[in-house]
Amino acid sequence: NLVRDFITTDFKASVQEVFDKALQGEETANYEFPVMTKGGARVDVLLNATTRRDETNHVIGVVGIGQDITARINQEQEYAKLIDSANAPIFGIDRDGRVDVWNRCASRLMGFETGEVMGKHLVDDFITTEYKERVQNVLDKALQGEETANY
């Protein structure tokens, strides 16, 4: 059994659910989970589970296409450490303007811990009234791929 033999204990139920859904015709894209190699190493996998059908369109199984994303995840973790330990305040926002990155230097400078700002709207909640419009314009341009230096 693939799930029993290769999936880590904490992911067995959710991975089995992905396969069960695929057997019922509901496909899953981009599901991340770890597997253990024969040598005991952890490998992070990105899975797409697709229903497999015969020529009469009856479900006969599941095709699971996995991609090793271990290096990508490790790189993302290193990137996050670099941002968090930088000697400059660094923040990030999502497409809705909500904070999704806030490093330690930003916490020291602003007085807000990461947990206090995550998910809050950067401009609405943290920028003073006289700068809200200008800062929002800069952020909108950045979200459209236009860089602004030294604002």
C-alpha positions as CSV (number, residue, x, y, z in Angstrom):
1,N,0.0,0.0,0.0
2,L,1.6,3.2,-1.2
3,V,0.1,5.4,1.6
4,R,0.8,2.9,4.4
5,D,4.4,2.2,3.3
6,F,5.7,5.5,2.1
7,I,3.8,8.4,3.5
8,T,4.7,9.9,6.9
9,T,2.3,9.2,9.7
10,D,1.0,12.8,10.0
11,F,0.1,12.9,6.3
12,K,-1.4,9.4,5.8
13,A,-5.0,10.4,6.2
14,S,-4.8,13.5,4.0
15,V,-2.9,11.7,1.2
16,Q,-5.3,8.8,1.3
17,E,-8.1,11.3,1.0
18,V,-6.5,12.8,-2.2
19,F,-6.4,9.3,-3.7
20,D,-9.9,8.4,-2.6
21,K,-11.3,11.6,-4.1
22,A,-9.4,10.9,-7.4
23,L,-11.1,7.4,-7.4
24,Q,-14.4,9.2,-7.2
25,G,-13.5,11.6,-10.1
26,E,-12.4,14.6,-8.1
27,E,-8.9,15.5,-9.1
28,T,-6.4,17.3,-6.9
29,A,-3.6,19.6,-8.1
30,N,-0.5,20.8,-6.3
31,Y,-0.9,18.9,-3.0
32,E,2.4,19.1,-0.9
33,F,3.5,16.4,1.5
34,P,6.6,14.5,2.6
35,V,7.7,10.9,1.8
36,M,10.5,8.9,3.4
37,T,13.1,7.3,1.2
38,K,14.4,3.8,1.7
39,G,17.5,5.4,3.3
40,G,15.3,7.4,5.7
41,A,15.6,10.8,4.1
42,R,12.6,13.1,3.9
43,V,11.6,14.2,0.4
44,D,9.0,16.9,-0.1
45,V,6.6,16.1,-3.0
46,L,4.1,18.1,-5.0
47,L,1.4,15.8,-6.1
48,N,-1.3,16.0,-8.8
49,A,-3.7,13.1,-8.6
50,T,-5.8,12.4,-11.7
51,T,-8.6,9.8,-12.2
52,R,-7.6,7.0,-14.5
53,R,-10.5,5.7,-16.7
54,D,-10.9,2.9,-19.2
55,E,-12.2,3.3,-22.8
56,T,-15.8,3.2,-21.5
57,N,-15.0,6.1,-19.0
58,H,-15.2,3.8,-15.9
59,V,-12.8,4.7,-13.1
60,I,-10.0,2.1,-13.0
61,G,-7.5,3.8,-10.8
62,V,-5.5,6.9,-10.1
63,V,-2.5,8.4,-11.8
64,G,-0.3,10.3,-9.3
65,I,2.3,12.6,-10.7
66,G,4.8,13.8,-8.2
67,Q,7.6,16.3,-8.3
68,D,10.4,16.5,-5.8
69,I,10.2,20.0,-4.4
70,T,12.6,19.5,-1.5
71,A,15.2,21.9,-2.9
72,R,12.6,24.6,-3.5
73,I,11.3,24.3,0.0
74,N,14.8,24.5,1.5
75,Q,15.5,27.5,-0.7
76,E,12.3,29.2,0.5
77,Q,13.3,28.5,4.1
78,E,16.7,30.0,3.6
79,Y,15.2,33.0,1.9
80,A,12.8,33.5,4.9
81,K,15.8,33.3,7.3
82,L,17.7,35.8,5.3
83,I,14.8,38.2,5.3
84,D,14.1,37.8,9.0
85,S,17.7,38.4,10.0
86,A,18.3,41.4,7.7
87,N,19.5,44.6,9.3
88,A,16.8,46.5,7.4
89,P,13.0,46.5,7.9
90,I,11.5,44.2,5.3
91,F,7.8,43.7,4.8
92,G,5.7,42.0,2.1
93,I,2.1,42.2,1.1
94,D,-0.2,40.0,-0.9
95,R,-2.3,41.2,-3.8
96,D,-4.9,42.6,-1.5
97,G,-2.4,44.7,0.4
98,R,-2.3,42.5,3.5
99,V,1.0,41.9,5.3
100,D,2.4,38.5,4.7
101,V,6.1,39.2,5.5
102,W,7.4,41.2,8.4
103,N,10.9,40.7,9.6
104,R,12.5,41.3,13.1
105,C,14.0,44.7,12.1
106,A,10.5,45.9,11.0
107,S,9.2,44.7,14.4
108,R,12.0,46.6,16.3
109,L,11.4,49.8,14.2
110,M,7.6,49.8,14.2
111,G,7.0,48.2,17.6
112,F,4.6,45.6,16.3
113,E,5.4,41.9,16.5
114,T,5.0,39.8,13.4
115,G,1.8,38.1,14.8
116,E,0.2,41.5,15.3
117,V,0.6,42.6,11.7
118,M,0.2,39.5,9.6
119,G,-3.0,39.6,7.6
120,K,-3.6,43.3,8.3
121,H,-3.8,45.9,5.5
122,L,-0.5,47.7,5.4
123,V,-1.7,51.0,4.1
124,D,-5.0,51.2,6.0
125,D,-3.6,50.0,9.3
126,F,0.0,51.3,9.4
127,I,0.5,54.3,7.1
128,T,-0.3,57.8,8.3
129,T,-3.2,59.6,6.6
130,E,-1.0,62.1,4.7
131,Y,1.0,59.3,3.0
132,K,-1.7,56.6,2.4
133,E,-2.5,57.5,-1.2
134,R,1.2,57.9,-2.3
135,V,2.2,54.7,-0.6
136,Q,-0.7,52.8,-2.0
137,N,0.2,54.0,-5.5
138,V,3.8,52.8,-5.1
139,L,2.5,49.4,-3.9
140,D,0.0,49.1,-6.7
141,K,2.7,49.8,-9.2
142,A,4.9,47.1,-7.6
143,L,2.1,44.6,-7.7
144,Q,1.9,45.3,-11.5
145,G,5.7,44.8,-11.9
146,E,6.9,48.4,-11.8
147,E,9.7,48.9,-9.4
148,T,10.1,52.1,-7.4
149,A,13.5,52.8,-5.9
150,N,14.2,55.0,-2.9
151,Y,10.6,56.1,-2.0
